[in-house]
């Protein structure tokens, strides 16, 4: 299925000069939503995955669905101060600023095989930070997968050590 017609460009969001890739048209269309989930799941064919990490906030849309279909646990990575339990943290750069991501300190067990999912791979800073969090706790990142990659930002370079799969490239 061609998912490109379901992605809307929003100019100057969240700040001037940024073109935001809005996935809500894809999410509101039942067929496109289901097919996108199936395609993301297909990237993991024959892989053993123990945990699926979803990145705050749009990564929370597909990651739990993937975890359920894979028989894996779902782990949230959130912006600083949003998780209630003991956390580990990693700073990151993204296309329009900087921040800190956190994960519960007991989210990953040593040896867990982990799928990292987010909606967009842009500068790669967020994905790189999430992979570092997984590895700090002894997990192995077996794949990073995304709905969209903004190739002109070269974010894949920051996660080149990990297998990567993407539905749409811009």
Rosetta blueprint (number, residue, H / E / L):
1 X L
2 X L
3 X L
4 X H
5 X H
6 X H
7 X L
8 X E
9 X E
10 X E
11 X E
12 X L
13 X L
14 X L
15 X L
16 X L
17 X L
18 X L
19 X E
20 X E
21 X E
22 X E
23 X L
24 X H
25 X H
26 X H
27 X H
28 X H
29 X L
30 X H
31 X H
32 X H
33 X H
34 X H
35 X H
36 X H
37 X H
38 X H
39 X H
40 X H
41 X H
42 X H
43 X L
44 X L
45 X L
46 X L
47 X L
48 X L
49 X L
50 X L
51 X E
52 X E
53 X E
54 X E
55 X E
56 X L
57 X L
58 X L
59 X H
60 X H
61 X H
62 X H
63 X H
64 X H
65 X H
66 X H
67 X H
68 X H
69 X H
70 X H
71 X L
72 X L
73 X E
74 X E
75 X E
76 X E
77 X E
78 X E
79 X E
80 X L
81 X L
82 X L
83 X L
84 X L
85 X L
86 X L
87 X E
88 X E
89 X E
90 X E
91 X E
92 X E
93 X E
94 X E
95 X L
96 X L
97 X E
98 X E
99 X E
100 X E
101 X E
102 X E
103 X E
104 X E
105 X L
106 X L
107 X L
108 X L
109 X L
110 X L
111 X L
112 X L
113 X E
114 X E
115 X E
116 X E
117 X E
118 X E
119 X E
120 X E
121 X E
122 X L
123 X L
124 X L
125 X H
126 X H
127 X H
128 X H
129 X H
130 X H
131 X H
132 X H
133 X H
134 X H
135 X H
136 X H
137 X L
138 X L
139 X L
140 X E
141 X E
142 X E
143 X E
144 X E
145 X E
146 X E
147 X E
148 X E
149 X E
150 X L
151 X H
152 X H
153 X H
154 X L
155 X H
156 X H
157 X H
158 X H
159 X H
160 X L
161 X L
162 X L
163 X L
164 X E
165 X E
166 X E
167 X E
168 X E
169 X E
170 X L
